[in-house]
Amino acid sequence: MFQLDDNFLQSVGLGTMPADQKDAFLEHLYEELELRVGTRLSEGMSDDLLAEFEKLIDANDEAGALKWLETNRPDYKQVVAEELEKLKQEVTANKDKILS
């Protein structure tokens, strides 16, 4: 679906970031994206539904979590794409600050 990798950094103008900082920055971006997507996907969901999903995640049941998303949030791919695009725009707009 998407990858936060060196190609992503190139696309947002951070290709010159020192190699020793790239992995940590990509990890930070992944965590931020995960938080944003999770927040949006959980909006309007009952506590019971959220608990079901949390059990799957805690059990590292990726297949079960994916099936759960397809059933309960069929728009999840669109949400991920939208949040990734927002994050990409924010990083691009702040690339000079990030590199300094």
Kinemage of the C-alpha trace (Angstrom):
@kinemage 1
@onewidth
@group {chain A} dominant
@subgroup {mainchain}
@vectorlist {calphas} color= white
{ca met a 1} P 0.000 0.000 0.000
{ca phe a 2} L 2.653 2.535 1.035
{ca gln a 3} L 6.174 2.532 2.329
{ca leu a 4} L 7.936 4.988 4.537
{ca asp a 5} L 11.442 4.557 3.204
{ca asp a 6} L 14.274 6.381 1.477
{ca asn a 7} L 12.085 6.943 -1.594
{ca phe a 8} L 9.507 8.655 0.625
{ca leu a 9} L 12.229 10.888 2.079
{ca gln a 10} L 13.372 11.761 -1.447
{ca ser a 11} L 9.808 12.651 -2.441
{ca val a 12} L 9.425 15.120 0.442
{ca gly a 13} L 12.803 16.757 -0.106
{ca leu a 14} L 14.663 14.994 2.699
{ca gly a 15} L 16.916 12.825 0.576
{ca thr a 16} L 19.966 14.660 1.902
{ca met a 17} L 19.136 13.865 5.515
{ca pro a 18} L 22.161 12.293 7.207
{ca ala a 19} L 21.969 8.501 7.061
{ca asp a 20} L 22.202 8.163 10.828
{ca gln a 21} L 19.014 10.230 11.225
{ca lys a 22} L 16.889 8.635 8.511
{ca asp a 23} L 15.787 5.503 10.371
{ca ala a 24} L 14.796 7.411 13.505
{ca phe a 25} L 12.882 9.977 11.448
{ca leu a 26} L 11.084 7.301 9.444
{ca glu a 27} L 10.140 5.529 12.673
{ca his a 28} L 8.786 8.809 14.035
{ca leu a 29} L 6.737 9.348 10.858
{ca tyr a 30} L 5.348 5.813 11.043
{ca glu a 31} L 4.285 6.292 14.664
{ca glu a 32} L 2.683 9.638 13.839
{ca leu a 33} L 0.827 8.150 10.870
{ca glu a 34} L -0.330 5.209 12.981
{ca leu a 35} L -1.642 7.602 15.652
{ca arg a 36} L -3.485 9.781 13.149
{ca val a 37} L -5.031 6.851 11.302
{ca gly a 38} L -6.026 5.164 14.550
{ca thr a 39} L -7.653 8.339 15.820
{ca arg a 40} L -9.680 8.783 12.649
{ca leu a 41} L -10.698 5.142 12.404
{ca ser a 42} L -11.846 5.055 16.016
{ca glu a 43} L -14.104 8.093 15.682
{ca gly a 44} L -17.694 7.096 16.345
{ca met a 45} L -16.887 3.500 17.252
{ca ser a 46} L -18.241 1.840 20.343
{ca asp a 47} L -15.930 0.782 23.147
{ca asp a 48} L -16.822 -2.845 22.399
{ca leu a 49} L -15.693 -2.555 18.769
{ca leu a 50} L -12.493 -0.835 19.797
{ca ala a 51} L -11.821 -3.558 22.375
{ca glu a 52} L -12.283 -6.242 19.690
{ca phe a 53} L -9.731 -4.560 17.460
{ca glu a 54} L -7.322 -3.981 20.337
{ca lys a 55} L -7.405 -7.708 21.186
{ca leu a 56} L -6.411 -8.560 17.629
{ca ile a 57} L -3.579 -6.055 17.668
{ca asp a 58} L -2.331 -7.209 21.075
{ca ala a 59} L -2.333 -10.808 19.817
{ca asn a 60} L -0.331 -9.757 16.714
{ca asp a 61} L -3.144 -11.204 14.597
{ca glu a 62} L -2.518 -9.195 11.437
{ca ala a 63} L -4.909 -11.263 9.322
{ca gly a 64} L -7.649 -10.927 11.925
{ca ala a 65} L -7.051 -7.182 12.272
{ca leu a 66} L -7.207 -6.732 8.508
{ca lys a 67} L -10.453 -8.701 8.284
{ca trp a 68} L -11.849 -6.644 11.180
{ca leu a 69} L -10.961 -3.416 9.375
{ca glu a 70} L -12.499 -4.627 6.129
{ca thr a 71} L -15.719 -5.425 7.987
{ca asn a 72} L -15.950 -2.491 10.387
{ca arg a 73} L -14.086 0.260 8.530
{ca pro a 74} L -14.115 -0.580 4.831
{ca asp a 75} L -12.800 2.941 4.168
{ca tyr a 76} L -9.581 2.302 6.098
{ca lys a 77} L -7.374 2.361 2.988
{ca gln a 78} L -8.747 5.748 2.035
{ca val a 79} L -8.165 7.035 5.576
{ca val a 80} L -4.554 5.833 5.467
{ca ala a 81} L -4.016 7.477 2.083
{ca glu a 82} L -5.530 10.777 3.255
{ca glu a 83} L -3.505 10.885 6.458
{ca leu a 84} L -0.315 9.929 4.623
{ca glu a 85} L -0.889 12.751 2.147
{ca lys a 86} L -1.442 15.251 4.991
{ca leu a 87} L 1.725 14.078 6.709
{ca lys a 88} L 3.636 14.271 3.441
{ca gln a 89} L 2.494 17.860 2.907
{ca glu a 90} L 3.468 18.835 6.455
{ca val a 91} L 6.924 17.295 6.121
{ca thr a 92} L 7.463 18.927 2.719
{ca ala a 93} L 6.428 22.329 4.070
{ca asn a 94} L 8.848 21.966 7.000
{ca lys a 95} L 11.752 20.227 5.265
{ca asp a 96} L 14.163 23.121 5.784
{ca lys a 97} L 13.502 23.145 9.544
{ca ile a 98} L 13.830 19.373 9.687
{ca leu a 99} L 17.169 19.385 7.892
{ca ser a 100} L 18.637 22.189 10.024
